[in-house]
């Protein structure tokens, strides 16, 4: 292994470690987030960091099929965040209607 290859391997390992730490931090935000919007953003970030980690592993191992898997995972992650956002917006609207109905009955 040449010096450039060794440098590349070390660089990719450091990058993977940094992204793993960021992934854990996003997981903590998803669990402790004070609002649901914070949790949704953290879930989206976890998906994105997972895709980045998978792509980095693909480059490090020189395996092209992992890039295909990361693209598929990106599509699934996007669709899941859209669905979760729609569910959250529906629950939010329902709570607002209940609140408005309660306030009008109170008067």
N, CA, C and O of each residue as an XYZ file, in Angstrom:
428
protein
N       0.849     -1.162      0.000
C       0.000      0.000      0.000
C       0.902      1.235      0.000
O       1.830      1.348      0.802
N       0.613      2.142     -0.903
C       1.445      3.346     -1.020
C       1.071      4.370      0.052
O       0.109      4.186      0.797
N       1.831      5.426      0.112
C       1.600      6.477      1.101
C       0.277      7.177      0.896
O      -0.403      7.532      1.859
N      -0.095      7.378     -0.373
C      -1.365      8.049     -0.669
C      -2.535      7.167     -0.266
O      -3.523      7.666      0.274
N      -2.443      5.870     -0.517
C      -3.506      4.938     -0.132
C      -3.653      4.889      1.385
O      -4.767      4.848      1.907
N      -2.537      4.893      2.080
C      -2.567      4.876      3.540
C      -3.196      6.157      4.081
O      -3.972      6.114      5.036
N      -2.866      7.287      3.477
C      -3.455      8.564      3.877
C      -4.957      8.571      3.621
O      -5.735      9.064      4.437
N      -5.356      8.016      2.470
C      -6.780      7.936      2.127
C      -7.524      7.078      3.142
O      -8.605      7.459      3.591
N      -6.972      5.938      3.507
C      -7.608      5.049      4.483
C      -7.740      5.739      5.837
O      -8.785      5.653      6.482
N      -6.690      6.416      6.262
C      -6.735      7.120      7.550
C      -7.769      8.243      7.528
O      -8.526      8.418      8.483
N      -7.796      8.992      6.446
C      -8.763     10.086      6.304
C     -10.190      9.563      6.341
O     -11.036     10.135      7.028
N     -10.473      8.489      5.618
C     -11.825      7.928      5.596
C     -12.218      7.374      6.967
O     -13.377      7.477      7.367
N     -11.275      6.797      7.676
C     -11.563      6.286      9.015
C     -11.904      7.422      9.966
O     -12.835      7.306     10.763
N     -11.162      8.518      9.890
C     -11.443      9.678     10.740
C     -12.809     10.270     10.397
O     -13.580     10.623     11.289
N     -13.102     10.377      9.116
C     -14.399     10.907      8.685
C     -15.539     10.029      9.184
O     -16.562     10.535      9.646
N     -15.359      8.702      9.091
C     -16.401      7.790      9.568
C     -16.611      7.935     11.073
O     -17.746      7.877     11.546
N     -15.542      8.121     11.823
C     -15.659      8.308     13.261
C     -16.407      9.601     13.586
O     -17.264      9.616     14.469
N     -16.089     10.671     12.885
C     -16.760     11.958     13.109
C     -18.249     11.841     12.807
O     -19.078     12.327     13.575
N     -18.591     11.200     11.695
C     -20.007     11.030     11.358
C     -20.721     10.119     12.345
O     -21.908     10.311     12.608
N     -20.030      9.140     12.891
C     -20.641      8.278     13.907
C     -20.947      9.067     15.178
O     -21.993      8.871     15.796
N     -20.040      9.953     15.566
C     -20.281     10.804     16.735
C     -21.472     11.728     16.475
O     -22.314     11.918     17.353
N     -21.542     12.301     15.278
C     -22.671     13.160     14.925
C     -23.978     12.379     14.924
O     -25.022     12.908     15.306
N     -23.922     11.125     14.497
C     -25.111     10.277     14.492
C     -25.610     10.040     15.915
O     -26.815     10.082     16.165
N     -24.704      9.794     16.836
C     -25.092      9.605     18.238
C     -25.675     10.893     18.810
O     -26.649     10.848     19.562
N     -25.101     12.025     18.469
C     -25.626     13.303     18.945
C     -27.029     13.568     18.403
O     -27.888     14.085     19.116
N     -27.256     13.210     17.135
C     -28.595     13.367     16.557
C     -29.582     12.417     17.221
O     -30.749     12.765     17.404
N     -29.130     11.232     17.581
C     -29.993     10.287     18.279
C     -30.390     10.829     19.652
O     -31.535     10.679     20.079
N     -29.447     11.452     20.330
C     -29.759     12.067     21.623
C     -30.779     13.185     21.438
O     -31.704     13.315     22.240
N     -30.625     13.988     20.396
C     -31.584     15.062     20.120
C     -32.962     14.485     19.803
O     -33.977     15.063     20.190
N     -33.007     13.364     19.110
C     -34.288     12.749     18.778
C     -35.004     12.249     20.030
O     -36.232     12.290     20.102
N     -34.252     11.786     20.999
C     -34.861     11.278     22.229
C     -35.235     12.427     23.164
O     -36.314     12.414     23.756
N     -34.363     13.412     23.302
C     -34.567     14.482     24.274
C     -35.203     15.742     23.711
O     -35.483     16.678     24.461
N     -35.436     15.783     22.407
C     -35.943     17.002     21.790
C     -37.184     17.528     22.478
O     -38.110     16.760     22.741
N     -37.228     18.821     22.779
C     -38.382     19.333     23.516
C     -39.669     19.354     22.683
O     -40.761     19.246     23.241
N     -39.556     19.490     21.378
C     -40.743     19.537     20.521
C     -40.685     18.414     19.507
O     -39.636     17.821     19.257
N     -41.828     18.143     18.937
C     -41.900     17.086     17.924
C     -41.142     17.507     16.668
O     -40.543     16.664     15.999
N     -41.159     18.790     16.340
C     -40.421     19.270     15.166
C     -38.923     19.008     15.314
O     -38.253     18.661     14.341
N     -38.397     19.175     16.537
C     -36.984     18.879     16.779
C     -36.701     17.399     16.564
O     -35.665     17.024     16.014
N     -37.624     16.577     17.002
C     -37.446     15.132     16.835
C     -37.499     14.738     15.363
O     -36.731     13.885     14.920
N     -38.408     15.361     14.600
C     -38.480     15.065     13.166
C     -37.194     15.469     12.454
O     -36.697     14.737     11.597
N     -36.660     16.628     12.808
C     -35.408     17.067     12.190
C     -34.258     16.136     12.560
O     -33.392     15.852     11.732
N     -34.252     15.661     13.805
C     -33.195     14.748     14.238
C     -33.309     13.409     13.506
O     -32.295     12.816     13.138
N     -34.532     12.934     13.294
C     -34.717     11.685     12.549
C     -34.237     11.851     11.114
O     -33.605     10.954     10.557
N     -34.538     12.995     10.520
C     -34.065     13.266      9.162
C     -32.542     13.319      9.130
O     -31.921     12.813      8.196
N     -31.944     13.927     10.139
C     -30.482     14.006     10.194
C     -29.855     12.628     10.392
O     -28.803     12.336      9.823
N     -30.492     11.788     11.192
C     -29.988     10.427     11.387
C     -29.989      9.677     10.059
O     -29.031      8.972      9.740
N     -31.051      9.826      9.292
C     -31.103      9.185      7.980
C     -30.020      9.692      7.043
O     -29.377      8.912      6.340
N     -29.823     11.005      7.038
C     -28.799     11.589      6.174
C     -27.401     11.137      6.585
O     -26.576     10.804      5.734
N     -27.137     11.127      7.886
C     -25.825     10.685      8.352
C     -25.607      9.199      8.072
O     -24.485      8.776      7.790
N     -26.663      8.420      8.149
C     -26.556      7.004      7.792
C     -26.190      6.814      6.329
O     -25.394      5.941      5.983
N     -26.773      7.631      5.484
C     -26.459      7.579      4.053
C     -25.000      7.976      3.814
O     -24.298      7.338      3.029
N     -24.552      9.028      4.492
C     -23.170      9.473      4.346
C     -22.203      8.398      4.829
O     -21.191      8.128      4.183
N     -22.520      7.787      5.967
C     -21.660      6.716      6.479
C     -21.602      5.544      5.507
O     -20.535      4.978      5.270
N     -22.753      5.184      4.949
C     -22.784      4.077      4.000
C     -21.968      4.389      2.748
O     -21.264      3.525      2.225
N     -22.067      5.619      2.275
C     -21.289      6.012      1.098
C     -19.794      6.039      1.409
O     -18.979      5.672      0.563
N     -19.428      6.473      2.621
C     -18.022      6.483      3.012
C     -17.466      5.071      3.111
O     -16.337      4.809      2.696
N     -18.264      4.163      3.662
C     -17.841      2.760      3.726
C     -17.687      2.189      2.321
O     -16.770      1.410      2.059
N     -18.586      2.578      1.417
C     -18.492      2.102      0.036
C     -17.196      2.558     -0.622
O     -16.567      1.792     -1.352
N     -16.795      3.799     -0.366
C     -15.545      4.297     -0.942
C     -14.353      3.594     -0.305
O     -13.400      3.226     -0.991
N     -14.415      3.412      1.018
C     -13.297      2.789      1.717
C     -13.099      1.333      1.294
O     -11.966      0.888      1.109
N     -14.201      0.589      1.142
C     -14.115     -0.818      0.765
C     -14.089     -1.045     -0.742
O     -13.890     -2.165     -1.212
N     -14.293      0.039     -1.491
C     -14.336     -0.029     -2.956
C     -15.428     -0.992     -3.434
O     -15.209     -1.826     -4.312
N     -16.609     -0.849     -2.827
C     -17.771     -1.673     -3.169
C     -18.858     -0.772     -3.732
O     -19.418      0.060     -3.018
N     -19.155     -0.942     -5.019
C     -20.126     -0.081     -5.682
C     -21.565     -0.360     -5.267
O     -22.398      0.546     -5.281
N     -21.865     -1.594     -4.900
C     -23.252     -1.920     -4.562
C     -23.715     -1.184     -3.308
O     -24.913     -0.952     -3.141
N     -22.789     -0.813     -2.427
C     -23.177     -0.057     -1.240
C     -23.679      1.344     -1.598
O     -24.522      1.900     -0.894
N     -23.170      1.905     -2.675
C     -23.678      3.199     -3.128
C     -25.113      3.070     -3.626
O     -25.933      3.959     -3.396
N     -25.419      1.969     -4.304
C     -26.794      1.727     -4.744
C     -27.732      1.586     -3.543
O     -28.841      2.119     -3.537
N     -27.267      0.868     -2.541
C     -28.071      0.698     -1.330
C     -28.280      2.034     -0.633
O     -29.367      2.300     -0.120
N     -27.256      2.876     -0.607
C     -27.407      4.184      0.046
C     -28.385      5.080     -0.709
O     -29.094      5.874     -0.090
N     -28.435      4.964     -2.027
C     -29.410      5.736     -2.803
C     -30.825      5.268     -2.490
O     -31.731      6.085     -2.324
N     -31.015      3.960     -2.411
C     -32.334      3.421     -2.056
C     -32.718      3.865     -0.653
O     -33.861      4.252     -0.411
N     -31.765      3.809      0.270
C     -32.026      4.238      1.642
C     -32.376      5.726      1.687
O     -33.197      6.140      2.505
N     -31.771      6.526      0.826
C     -32.085      7.961      0.772
C     -33.536      8.175      0.350
O     -34.228      9.026      0.909
N     -33.989      7.415     -0.622
C     -35.385      7.540     -1.053
C     -36.344      7.122      0.056
O     -37.347      7.794      0.295
N     -36.043      6.022      0.730
C     -36.895      5.551      1.815
C     -36.899      6.558      2.964
O     -37.946      6.819      3.556
N     -35.749      7.117      3.278
C     -35.650      8.101      4.347
C     -36.466      9.348      4.021
O     -37.150      9.888      4.890
N     -36.398      9.802      2.785
C     -37.165     10.980      2.378
C     -38.660     10.722      2.497
O     -39.399     11.553      3.025
N     -39.100      9.573      2.009
C     -40.524      9.252      2.056
C     -40.992      9.137      3.509
O     -42.082      9.600      3.842
N     -40.191      8.533      4.363
C     -40.599      8.384      5.766
C     -40.700      9.729      6.468
O     -41.608      9.929      7.276
N     -39.796     10.651      6.182
C     -39.869     11.974      6.806
C     -41.092     12.729      6.302
O     -41.741     13.432      7.076
N     -41.414     12.597      5.036
C     -42.614     13.252      4.499
C     -43.864     12.692      5.172
O     -44.760     13.449      5.543
N     -43.929     11.383      5.330
C     -45.092     10.759      5.968
C     -45.192     11.186      7.432
O     -46.275     11.532      7.904
N     -44.072     11.163      8.150
C     -44.097     11.587      9.555
C     -44.517     13.048      9.696
O     -45.227     13.401     10.637
N     -44.087     13.889      8.776
C     -44.470     15.303      8.820
C     -45.963     15.458      8.565
O     -46.631     16.253      9.227
N     -46.487     14.701      7.607
C     -47.932     14.759      7.327
C     -48.735     14.297      8.541
O     -49.749     14.907      8.881
N     -48.292     13.232      9.190
C     -48.978     12.745     10.384
C     -48.925     13.807     11.477
O     -49.934     14.086     12.125
N     -47.756     14.395     11.680
C     -47.616     15.430     12.700
C     -48.515     16.620     12.402
O     -49.156     17.148     13.311
N     -48.574     17.049     11.157
C     -49.419     18.187     10.801
C     -50.890     17.852     11.016
O     -51.657     18.710     11.454
N     -51.295     16.625     10.718
C     -52.678     16.220     10.955
C     -53.021     16.224     12.428
O     -54.099     16.683     12.806
N     -52.135     15.725     13.266
C     -52.353     15.735     14.720
C     -52.385     17.165     15.234
O     -53.198     17.500     16.096
N     -51.501     18.011     14.709
C     -51.467     19.407     15.134
C     -52.772     20.117     14.785
O     -53.325     20.844     15.610
N     -53.265     19.907     13.562
C     -54.526     20.543     13.163
C     -55.684     20.039     14.013
O     -56.565     20.811     14.390
N     -55.681     18.749     14.315
C     -56.738     18.175     15.143
C     -56.722     18.780     16.543
O     -57.776     19.087     17.099
N     -55.545     18.951     17.109
C     -55.433     19.568     18.432
C     -55.879     21.025     18.411
O     -56.508     21.496     19.359
N     -55.559     21.734     17.347
C     -55.995     23.130     17.225
C     -57.510     23.216     17.128
O     -58.111     24.114     17.717
N     -58.139     22.304     16.399
C     -59.602     22.303     16.301
C     -60.244     22.005     17.651
O     -61.239     22.627     18.022
N     -59.670     21.049     18.386
C     -60.200     20.744     19.717
C     -60.055     21.937     20.640
O     -60.959     22.239     21.419
N     -58.929     22.612     20.556
C     -58.678     23.785     21.395
C     -59.667     24.903     21.059
O     -60.217     25.546     21.953
N     -59.886     25.124     19.767
C     -60.819     26.167     19.330
C     -62.247     25.801     19.765
O     -62.997     26.667     20.217
N     -62.616     24.546     19.630
C     -63.951     24.088     20.002
C     -64.147     24.251     21.512
O     -65.214     24.675     21.956
N     -63.149     23.925     22.280
C     -63.220     24.065     23.739
C     -63.371     25.525     24.149
O     -64.137     25.849     25.057
N     -62.630     26.408     23.465
C     -62.715     27.837     23.779
C     -64.065     28.422     23.421
O     -64.579     29.269     24.151
N     -64.659     27.986     22.301
C     -65.973     28.490     21.918
C     -67.068     27.969     22.845
O     -68.030     28.687     23.117
N     -66.942     26.731     23.337
C     -67.918     26.182     24.276
C     -67.806     26.865     25.633
O     -68.792     27.003     26.357
N     -66.606     27.284     25.962
C     -66.361     27.918     27.249
C     -67.049     29.273     27.352
O     -67.450     29.693     28.437
N     -67.185     29.955     26.216
C     -67.805     31.296     26.174
C     -69.269     31.143     26.233
O     -69.995     32.137     26.212
